[in-house]
Amino acid sequence: MARARCAGTQPAHFFPSDGVGVEIAKRTCADCVVSGPCLEYALANRVDHGVWGGCSERQRRRILRQRREMAATAA
């Protein structure tokens, strides 16, 4: 977290109540060196709210669904 681009940013920045706020938060994550681990943390812990690793709640649900479908296909 100390290496994250968002270090020092208020947490409320990543929990917006509108689409514009989501896009602003996602831009903060765009060039972050730890956005991948941040996203994986949110996926592994089923974090339901906010922007994590540059992905919105909807995007994370889509990623999890795709991973489940790929796992089911591989099995």
QUINOR-V345319 format. One line per field, one symbol per residue. ss: DSSP state (h for helix, s for strand, l for the rest). A space follows every 10 residues. Layout:
BEGIN
ss=???
END
This chain:
BEGIN
ss=llllllllll hhhhllllhh hhhhhhhhhl llllhhhhhh hhhhllllll lsllslhhhh hhhhhhhhhh hhhhl
END
